Amino acid sequence: MRTLDQSHRALVERVGGDVAEGLRVLPHSLGVSPHSPGSFSDFARLEPMVDLPGLVALSGVSDLTLDWFRYAHHVGGFLGLTLDRLADGQTRRRDLAPEVAALEAEWVRALSSATGDRSRSEALAREVLADLQRGLAMESVAFVRGELDLERYGEIVWLKTRWLALPSRMMLEGADVEGTEELAAFDEAYRWLMLSLQVADDGADAEQDRARMGRSVPELLKIHPSTLLACAAPITRRAAEAARGHPRLRAWCEARAVEVEAAFRVERRRTMAAGLVVMGLSAAVDARRGRRP
C-alpha cells in the first residue's frame, strides 16, 4: 500500500523545479515535524487520514486505479493541511504561495489521472477548495465574535473537511454507484466521522487554543471541554452505523469509538450533556443529507 512518505517523495519528483525543495521540507515548514525535512506521517496516523480510499474501495477497482486515488488523497491532504495551518498562523514560514500553487496543480493532475476526467477534476477541486476557504473564514469570524452555535459549528467542520472526501467519492462515482446505498452511506458516514475527529481535537486542544488564540471552541459553543470530548465516542458510533456497504470503514469506526471512550472518560453529568450536544449536531448532518459531501 502506498504510504504518505512515498507520496511525498513522488510529489517532489513529479513537480520538480524551484519549488521542489520547499515541498521536500514542507512538513517541517508547517510545524508538523520538529526536524527538517520532516515527514507527514509524524502528523497523520489515523487510517481515514492516511487511506480513506482503501477503506471504502469496492470490488472491481484495480490496484493501479486505487493507487492513483491514494496518491490524490495524500496530495489533497498535504494541500488542505497547508491551507489550514496558514490560516491559523501555525507555520514556520509564511510565504508558502509557490508550494500551495504546486500542490493545487498536482492534486488536479492526480485526480485527473485517477478518473480520466480533467475538466471534472478541476471543477470539483475548485469547488471544495472554495468551501475550505469559506469554512476557515467562518471559523475566524466565530473566534472574533466569541460565539458559535452547534449547527454553524457542524457546517464549518463540513466545509473545512469536504476536500478530503473528494478522491474517495470520485472513486465511488467511477465504480457506477451514483445514487446507490454505498455512495449515500459514504456521504453520511464521512460527515459523522469528520465531526467525531473534530470534537475530539477541539476538546483536547482547548487550553492550547486559548493560549494561542485567546479563546477555544468549547468556549465559543459554551460547552465544557470534557463535554465535547464525551461527544467523540457516540458520534463515531453514528459514523459506524452509517457506513453501510463499507465494512472496513465501519470496523475502523467501531474500534475507534471504543478507543476514544476509554481515552476520554468523563463525569457522568458530562456524558449526559454530551447527548444533547450530539442531538444538536445532528441538525448539521441532516441538513446535508442527500447533498454532495
PyMOL commands that set and color helices and strands:
alter all, ss='L'
color gray80, all
select helices_A, chain A and resi 4-15+20-24+26-29+40-42+47-56+63-88+97-115+118-145+150-174+181-204+206-213+217-221+225-242+247-263+268-288
alter helices_A, ss='H'
color red, helices_A
deselect
rebuild
show_as cartoon
